[in-house]
Amino acid sequence: HDPATLITHTAELSTMVLAILAIVIVIFTGIYLWAMEKKKQMERAAATPPFEGIPSAPGAHWFFGHLGQMNKDGDFQKGQKTVLVDSAKADGIVSFKFLTTPAVSILLGKDAKAILNASSYRQPISFLKIHNDVFLGPYALTALMGKEWKYYRTVVHRSFTPAALRSSQEAINLIGTTLAKSLLHACSQNGGSYQATVLPVMKMATIDVFGLAVLGQDFECSANLKPSPIASAFDYLADEYTRRLARPWDPSGRCYWLPTAANRRHKRERMFVRSFVAKLVAEKRLHPSSEKKDLLTSLVKANEEKGGEMSDAVLADTLMVLLFGGYDTTSITLTYALYLLATHADIQAQCVAEIKSVLGTENSLKDPADLPYTRAVVLETLRLYPAAPVTTRNLEKPLEIRPGVVLPLGTMCYVPIWSIQRDERNFPHPQDFRPDRWVKKSAGETWTERFPNENDDMPDIAAANRDAFCAFSGGARNCVGRVLAMQEAVTLLAFLLRDLKFQCVKDYKLEPTLSSFVQKPVDDLPMVIKPRYE
């Protein structure tokens, strides 16, 4: 307790504190200067066109690139137009920044075809992988690349046999007639008309089709106009997937182990769905039925024929992807089709006339190809309102996109499906709903498929440009379930239109909005449903 000693100790302590403080200041100053220099480098990189001979969209943020502009105020249509259309050269090519990664976007159909055919690879994004692995599983086809993807993709493709598709048609017929009957009953219980938001109703139908056609299970959502427990659980998981992707800064969204109420419910619903699917896969492995023709049976057989390398876990992940893909995209397509037909009475009349001439009062459609005009309505809906408004590829080899303009290996190529399919150069009168791009009337007054460069008497609208139609993606990584999706959409639409009228509510304005990887009506499309008496 000697005062001199205390003074000495205090002085030494003060010197030590000052030394530590000085070190901290030096470290933080160094970090700050490094960060500022890094920011300047990134700002210079953002302002420098990354590809020779290709213009760069202006206004890139030094870190977020053009992502902020591309979904400003939630308007992806305006974002695509500002960054990818207005900034492009006359030939439709422009470069931009996806975060800090240089990317190239195209608008012409021939360029979309060239890119999609050139590569099936997509560079994994770690943030997306976290959520994909939890929701769809680590062996989801959407996430796999290379040889592993090619093997599993081949097995899935082989499972879509003619017998499986015929069996699927029977299932779709049943769901279509059941849904129409349930909606007619709802109309009778509500004074002759029934107002509903259409997208949830279409989701009930598509998950029922998946249950019956793929799993051999009837979820009965269409019969009850109410989601089954499995449908409710899957719908929750899909909504959570969208919500968490939209909040990348929220640790409670990406850290599924945190003890939050949302994470606890997510685990509960995920375990419920996954255990249901896993049980079906295990049963199908143990007792493969030669009588059942559902797609799961076909998938198990295709796997055994290919060598049986797909484990139960891989099969379960594959089913989750097929469910997620068909559940959202087909229901969104049907929703927009009903809106477009409600706002184009002449087209609806032609569609209904064809359906009644083929179906009559029967509850079974043998082949959706017997309804070419209805199919054209679906295709034109997919052109105007593709469920997935964009897809990407990373080049697996250099690609000469124009004479003298070569995109190097690894280039991220952005394919803005929404803008491509609404470009005048690909589809004349692109904003018009014209199913006759896809079909023409033959001499016998029946509709037949229409192709470019044919001599026909329809000078007011050109035949659809198949190269510019990317709603099912393209190349080796196109939608593996596209045949079933078209089969389902045409059949369900036929039964609904034969028995029911769908009308827009008064003063309705359609507003598409982005929801994770798909776009949909912001309000799920409220409509008034009535019986069709004529």
C-alpha positions in Angstrom: 0.0 0.0 0.0 3.0 2.2 -0.4 1.8 5.4 -2.3 4.9 5.3 -4.6 4.3 1.7 -5.5 0.6 2.4 -6.3 1.6 5.3 -8.5 4.1 3.1 -10.3 1.5 0.3 -10.8 -1.1 2.8 -12.0 1.3 4.3 -14.5 2.3 0.9 -15.8 -1.4 -0.1 -16.1 -2.2 3.1 -17.9 0.8 2.6 -20.3 -0.4 -1.0 -21.0 -4.0 0.2 -21.6 -2.8 2.9 -23.9 -0.6 0.4 -25.8 -3.5 -2.0 -26.2 -5.8 0.9 -27.3 -3.1 2.0 -29.8 -2.9 -1.5 -31.2 -6.7 -1.8 -31.5 -6.8 1.6 -33.3 -4.0 0.5 -35.7 -5.8 -2.8 -36.4 -9.2 -1.1 -37.0 -7.6 1.7 -39.1 -5.9 -1.0 -41.2 -9.2 -2.9 -41.6 -11.0 0.3 -42.5 -8.4 1.4 -45.0 -8.4 -2.1 -46.5 -12.2 -2.1 -46.7 -12.3 1.3 -48.3 -9.8 0.2 -50.9 -11.7 -3.0 -51.5 -14.9 -1.0 -51.9 -13.2 1.3 -54.5 -11.9 -1.8 -56.4 -15.4 -3.2 -56.4 -16.9 0.1 -57.5 -14.4 0.3 -60.4 -15.3 -3.3 -61.3 -19.0 -2.6 -61.1 -18.5 0.4 -63.5 -16.3 -1.6 -66.0 -18.0 -3.6 -68.7 -16.9 -7.2 -67.9 -17.2 -8.6 -71.4 -15.6 -7.0 -74.5 -18.2 -6.1 -77.1 -21.2 -6.4 -74.8 -22.7 -3.3 -73.1 -23.1 -3.2 -69.4 -26.3 -2.1 -67.6 -25.7 1.2 -65.7 -26.1 1.8 -62.0 -24.5 -1.3 -60.5 -24.1 -1.2 -56.7 -20.5 -2.1 -55.7 -21.7 -5.1 -53.7 -25.3 -6.0 -54.6 -24.8 -5.3 -58.3 -28.1 -4.9 -60.2 -30.2 -7.2 -57.9 -31.7 -4.2 -56.2 -32.9 -2.7 -59.5 -34.2 -6.0 -60.7 -36.7 -6.4 -58.0 -37.2 -2.8 -56.9 -40.5 -2.3 -54.9 -41.2 -6.0 -55.6 -41.8 -5.3 -59.3 -39.7 -7.9 -61.2 -41.3 -7.0 -64.5 -40.1 -3.4 -64.3 -36.7 -4.7 -63.0 -36.2 -7.0 -66.0 -37.2 -4.2 -68.4 -34.9 -1.6 -66.8 -31.8 -3.8 -66.5 -32.1 -6.4 -69.1 -34.2 -4.9 -71.9 -33.7 -1.1 -72.0 -29.9 -1.5 -71.4 -29.4 -4.2 -74.1 -27.9 -3.8 -77.5 -30.2 -4.1 -80.5 -29.4 -7.8 -80.6 -30.7 -8.2 -77.1 -27.4 -8.9 -75.3 -26.4 -7.0 -72.1 -24.1 -7.7 -69.2 -24.9 -6.9 -65.6 -23.8 -7.8 -62.1 -25.4 -10.6 -60.1 -24.1 -9.4 -56.7 -20.4 -9.1 -57.6 -20.5 -11.8 -60.3 -20.5 -10.6 -64.0 -23.3 -12.1 -65.9 -24.7 -12.0 -69.5 -28.4 -11.7 -70.3 -30.0 -12.4 -73.7 -33.4 -11.7 -75.3 -33.5 -13.5 -78.7 -34.9 -16.9 -78.9 -32.0 -18.3 -80.8 -29.6 -17.1 -78.1 -31.7 -18.7 -75.4 -31.7 -22.0 -77.3 -27.9 -21.8 -77.8 -27.2 -21.2 -74.1 -29.6 -23.8 -72.8 -28.3 -26.4 -75.2 -24.6 -25.5 -74.4 -24.7 -26.1 -70.7 -26.7 -27.9 -68.0 -24.5 -26.5 -65.1 -25.6 -24.0 -62.5 -23.0 -22.7 -60.0 -24.4 -23.6 -56.6 -25.2 -20.7 -54.3 -24.4 -21.5 -50.6 -27.4 -19.5 -49.2 -29.8 -21.4 -51.5 -28.2 -24.7 -50.8 -28.9 -24.4 -47.1 -32.7 -24.1 -47.7 -32.8 -26.6 -50.6 -31.1 -29.2 -48.5 -33.5 -28.8 -45.6 -36.7 -28.5 -47.7 -36.1 -30.7 -50.8 -33.1 -32.7 -49.6 -29.4 -32.9 -50.5 -30.2 -35.2 -53.5 -32.8 -32.9 -55.1 -32.4 -32.9 -58.9 -32.5 -29.1 -58.9 -29.3 -29.0 -56.9 -27.3 -31.9 -58.3 -24.7 -31.3 -61.1 -22.4 -33.4 -63.3 -22.5 -37.2 -63.5 -24.6 -37.6 -60.4 -27.3 -35.3 -61.9 -27.2 -37.1 -65.3 -27.6 -40.5 -63.7 -30.6 -39.6 -61.5 -32.1 -37.5 -64.2 -32.0 -40.5 -66.6 -33.7 -42.7 -64.1 -36.5 -40.2 -63.5 -36.9 -39.6 -67.3 -37.3 -43.4 -67.8 -40.0 -43.6 -65.2 -42.3 -41.5 -67.4 -43.3 -44.6 -69.4 -46.4 -44.6 -71.7 -48.1 -47.0 -69.2 -47.4 -44.6 -66.3 -48.6 -41.6 -68.3 -51.8 -43.5 -69.3 -52.4 -44.4 -65.6 -51.7 -40.7 -64.7 -54.4 -39.7 -67.2 -57.0 -41.8 -65.3 -55.9 -40.1 -62.1 -56.2 -36.6 -63.6 -59.6 -37.4 -65.0 -60.8 -38.4 -61.6 -59.4 -35.3 -59.9 -60.8 -33.0 -62.6 -64.3 -34.4 -62.4 -64.2 -34.4 -58.5 -63.0 -30.8 -58.3 -65.7 -29.6 -60.8 -68.4 -31.5 -58.8 -67.2 -30.0 -55.5 -67.3 -26.5 -57.0 -70.8 -27.0 -58.4 -71.9 -28.1 -55.0 -70.3 -25.0 -53.4 -72.2 -22.9 -55.9 -75.5 -24.6 -55.0 -74.8 -24.0 -51.3 -74.1 -20.3 -51.8 -77.1 -19.1 -53.8 -75.8 -20.2 -57.3 -72.3 -18.7 -57.2 -69.2 -19.2 -55.2 -66.4 -16.7 -54.7 -63.0 -18.1 -54.1 -59.3 -17.3 -54.5 -58.4 -19.5 -57.4 -54.7 -20.4 -56.8 -55.3 -22.3 -53.5 -58.1 -24.2 -55.2 -55.8 -25.1 -58.1 -53.1 -26.2 -55.6 -55.6 -28.6 -54.1 -56.1 -30.2 -57.5 -52.4 -30.4 -58.4 -51.4 -31.9 -55.1 -54.3 -34.4 -55.5 -53.0 -35.3 -58.9 -49.5 -35.8 -57.5 -50.9 -38.0 -54.7 -52.9 -40.2 -57.0 -50.8 -40.3 -60.2 -47.3 -40.4 -58.6 -47.8 -42.0 -55.1 -51.1 -43.9 -55.6 -52.6 -42.0 -52.7 -55.8 -39.9 -52.8 -55.4 -36.9 -50.5 -59.1 -35.9 -51.2 -58.4 -32.1 -51.2 -60.6 -31.6 -54.3 -63.5 -33.6 -52.8 -63.5 -31.6 -49.6 -62.3 -28.2 -51.0 -60.0 -28.3 -48.1 -56.3 -29.2 -47.8 -55.5 -32.6 -46.3 -52.9 -32.8 -43.5 -50.2 -33.6 -46.0 -51.2 -30.8 -48.3 -51.3 -28.3 -45.4 -47.9 -29.4 -44.2 -46.3 -29.2 -47.6 -47.9 -25.8 -48.3 -46.5 -24.5 -45.0 -43.0 -25.8 -46.0 -43.3 -24.1 -49.4 -44.4 -20.8 -47.9 -41.5 -21.0 -45.3 -39.1 -21.7 -48.1 -40.2 -18.5 -49.9 -40.2 -16.5 -46.7 -36.7 -17.5 -45.6 -35.2 -17.0 -49.1 -36.6 -13.4 -49.0 -34.8 -12.7 -45.7 -31.2 -13.7 -46.2 -30.0 -11.4 -43.4 -32.2 -13.1 -40.7 -30.2 -15.7 -38.8 -33.4 -17.3 -37.4 -34.3 -18.1 -41.0 -31.1 -19.9 -42.1 -30.2 -21.4 -38.7 -32.8 -24.1 -38.5 -31.3 -25.3 -35.1 -32.3 -22.1 -33.3 -35.1 -22.8 -30.8 -37.7 -20.5 -32.4 -41.4 -21.2 -32.8 -41.1 -21.1 -36.6 -38.1 -23.6 -36.6 -40.0 -26.0 -34.3 -43.0 -26.0 -36.5 -40.9 -26.3 -39.6 -39.2 -29.4 -38.1 -42.5 -30.9 -37.2 -44.1 -30.4 -40.6 -41.0 -31.5 -42.4 -40.7 -34.7 -40.4 -44.4 -35.4 -41.1 -44.0 -35.0 -44.9 -40.7 -36.7 -45.2 -41.7 -39.7 -43.0 -44.9 -40.1 -45.2 -42.9 -40.1 -48.4 -40.1 -42.3 -46.9 -42.7 -44.9 -45.8 -44.2 -45.1 -49.3 -40.8 -45.5 -50.9 -39.9 -48.3 -48.4 -43.2 -50.1 -49.0 -42.8 -49.8 -52.7 -39.3 -51.3 -52.5 -40.5 -54.2 -50.4 -43.7 -54.9 -52.3 -43.4 -53.7 -55.9 -46.7 -54.2 -57.6 -47.0 -55.2 -61.2 -50.6 -54.0 -61.2 -50.1 -50.5 -60.0 -49.0 -48.1 -62.7 -48.3 -45.0 -60.6 -45.1 -43.1 -61.2 -43.5 -44.1 -58.0 -43.8 -47.8 -59.0 -42.4 -46.8 -62.4 -39.5 -44.9 -60.7 -38.6 -47.8 -58.5 -38.5 -50.2 -61.5 -36.5 -47.7 -63.6 -34.0 -47.5 -60.8 -33.6 -51.2 -60.5 -33.2 -51.6 -64.3 -30.5 -48.9 -64.2 -28.5 -50.7 -61.5 -30.4 -49.6 -58.3 -28.0 -46.8 -57.3 -30.8 -44.6 -56.1 -31.2 -45.1 -52.3 -34.5 -44.6 -50.5 -33.2 -41.2 -49.4 -32.5 -40.2 -53.0 -35.9 -41.5 -54.2 -37.6 -39.5 -51.4 -35.7 -36.3 -52.4 -36.7 -36.9 -56.0 -40.3 -37.1 -55.1 -40.1 -33.9 -53.1 -38.7 -32.1 -56.1 -41.4 -33.5 -58.4 -44.0 -32.4 -55.9 -42.6 -29.0 -55.4 -42.2 -28.4 -59.2 -45.7 -29.6 -60.2 -47.5 -28.2 -57.2 -46.6 -24.6 -57.8 -46.0 -24.3 -61.5 -49.1 -26.2 -62.8 -51.4 -24.5 -60.3 -50.1 -21.1 -61.2 -50.5 -21.9 -64.9 -54.2 -22.9 -64.4 -54.9 -19.8 -62.4 -53.6 -17.5 -65.1 -55.4 -19.5 -67.8 -58.7 -19.0 -66.0 -58.0 -15.3 -65.7 -57.1 -14.9 -69.4 -60.2 -16.9 -70.5 -62.4 -14.8 -68.3 -61.1 -11.6 -69.9 -61.3 -13.0 -73.5 -64.8 -14.2 -74.0 -64.4 -15.2 -77.7 -61.4 -17.4 -76.9 -63.2 -19.0 -74.0 -66.2 -19.7 -76.3 -64.0 -21.5 -78.8 -62.2 -23.4 -76.0 -65.5 -24.6 -74.5 -66.9 -25.6 -77.9 -64.0 -27.8 -78.5 -64.2 -29.3 -75.0 -67.9 -30.1 -75.3 -67.5 -31.6 -78.7 -64.8 -34.0 -77.4 -65.9 -34.7 -73.8 -69.7 -34.4 -74.1 -71.0 -35.5 -70.7 -68.3 -38.1 -70.2 -66.0 -38.0 -67.2 -63.0 -39.4 -68.9 -60.6 -37.8 -71.4 -58.6 -40.4 -73.2 -55.9 -38.2 -74.6 -55.4 -34.4 -74.1 -54.0 -34.3 -77.7 -57.7 -34.5 -78.7 -58.0 -30.9 -77.4 -55.5 -29.0 -79.5 -57.1 -25.6 -79.0 -57.3 -26.1 -75.2 -53.6 -27.1 -75.3 -52.9 -23.9 -77.3 -54.6 -21.9 -74.5 -52.3 -23.5 -72.0 -49.2 -22.9 -74.1 -50.1 -19.2 -74.7 -50.7 -18.8 -70.9 -47.3 -20.2 -70.3 -45.9 -17.8 -72.8 -47.5 -14.7 -71.2 -47.2 -15.9 -67.6 -44.4 -18.4 -67.2 -44.4 -19.6 -63.6 -40.6 -19.4 -63.4 -39.7 -15.9 -65.0 -36.0 -16.6 -65.2 -33.4 -19.4 -65.3 -29.6 -19.5 -65.4 -26.7 -21.5 -66.6 -22.9 -21.4 -66.1 -21.1 -22.2 -69.3 -19.2 -25.5 -69.3 -17.2 -24.4 -72.3 -16.6 -21.1 -74.2 -19.6 -20.1 -76.4 -19.4 -17.8 -79.4 -22.7 -15.9 -78.9 -22.0 -13.5 -81.9 -19.2 -13.5 -84.5 -16.1 -12.4 -82.6 -18.0 -12.3 -79.2 -17.0 -15.3 -77.2 -18.3 -15.9 -73.7 -15.6 -17.6 -71.6 -15.9 -20.8 -69.6 -17.9 -20.4 -66.4 -19.8 -17.3 -67.5 -23.1 -16.9 -65.7 -25.8 -16.7 -68.4 -29.2 -15.2 -67.4 -32.2 -16.3 -69.4 -35.1 -13.9 -68.5 -37.9 -16.1 -69.7 -40.6 -13.5 -68.9 -38.9 -10.9 -71.1 -37.9 -13.3 -73.9 -41.5 -14.5 -74.3 -42.8 -10.9 -74.4 -40.3 -9.6 -76.9 -41.7 -8.4 -80.3 -38.8 -10.0 -82.1 -39.7 -13.5 -80.8 -43.5 -13.2 -80.7 -45.2 -10.4 -82.7 -47.9 -8.6 -80.7 -46.3 -10.1 -77.6 -48.8 -8.6 -75.1 -51.8 -10.2 -76.9 -53.4 -13.5 -75.8 -53.4 -15.4 -79.1 -53.8 -19.2 -78.8 -53.8 -19.3 -82.6 -50.1 -18.8 -82.6 -50.0 -22.5 -81.8 -52.9 -23.9 -83.8 -54.8 -23.3 -87.0 -58.1 -24.6 -88.4 -57.9 -27.3 -91.0 -60.2 -27.8 -93.9 -62.6 -29.8 -91.7 -62.9 -26.9 -89.2 -60.9 -28.8 -86.6 -57.8 -27.3 -84.9 -54.4 -28.7 -85.7 -50.9 -27.7 -84.5 -49.3 -24.8 -86.3 -45.5 -24.5 -87.1 -43.3 -21.6 -88.4 -42.7 -21.4 -92.1 -45.9 -23.2 -93.0 -48.1 -21.8 -95.7 -51.3 -20.9 -93.9 -53.9 -18.2 -94.2 -53.2 -16.5 -90.9 -51.3 -13.4 -91.9 -52.3 -11.3 -88.9 -50.3 -13.4 -86.4 -47.1 -15.5 -86.9 -46.8 -19.1 -85.7 -45.2 -19.4 -82.3 -41.4 -19.4 -82.2 -40.5 -22.6 -80.4 -36.9 -21.5 -79.9 -38.1 -18.6 -77.9 -40.5 -20.6 -75.8 -38.6 -21.3 -72.5 -41.4 -22.0 -70.0 -40.1 -25.5 -69.5 -36.5 -24.3 -69.7 -34.5 -26.1 -72.4 -31.5 -28.3 -73.3 -30.6 -31.3 -71.2 -31.8 -29.6 -68.0 -35.4 -29.0 -69.3 -38.4 -29.8 -67.1 -38.4 -33.6 -66.7 -42.1 -33.6 -66.0 -43.2 -31.3 -68.8 -45.3 -34.0 -70.6 -47.2 -34.8 -67.4 -47.6 -31.0 -66.6 -49.2 -30.4 -70.0 -51.4 -33.5 -69.7 -52.5 -32.3 -66.2 -53.1 -28.7 -67.1 -55.1 -29.4 -70.3 -57.3 -32.1 -68.6 -58.1 -30.1 -65.5 -58.9 -27.0 -67.5 -61.2 -29.1 -69.7 -63.3 -30.4 -66.9 -63.5 -27.1 -65.1 -64.5 -25.1 -68.2 -67.1 -27.7 -69.3 -69.0 -27.5 -66.1 -68.2 -24.0 -64.7 -67.8 -20.3 -65.5 -65.0 -18.3 -63.9 -65.5 -14.5 -63.8 -63.2 -11.8 -62.5 -64.5 -9.8 -59.6 -65.5 -6.2 -60.3 -62.7 -3.8 -61.2 -60.1 -6.5 -60.8 -56.5 -5.6 -61.7 -54.0 -8.4 -62.1 -50.6 -7.9 -60.4 -48.0 -10.6 -60.7 -45.4 -10.7 -58.0 -42.2 -12.7 -57.4 -42.3 -15.4 -54.8 -39.0 -17.2 -54.4 -38.4 -18.7 -57.9 -41.9 -18.3 -59.2 -44.2 -15.5 -60.0 -48.0 -15.5 -59.2 -50.9 -13.1 -58.7 -50.2 -11.1 -55.6 -53.7 -11.8 -54.3 -54.0 -15.4 -55.6 -56.7 -14.3 -58.0 -60.2 -13.9 -56.5 -62.9 -15.0 -58.9 -66.7 -15.7 -59.0 -67.5 -19.3 -60.0 -70.9 -20.2 -61.5 -72.4 -23.3 -63.1 -72.2 -23.4 -66.9 -75.7 -24.1 -68.1 -75.4 -23.5 -71.9 
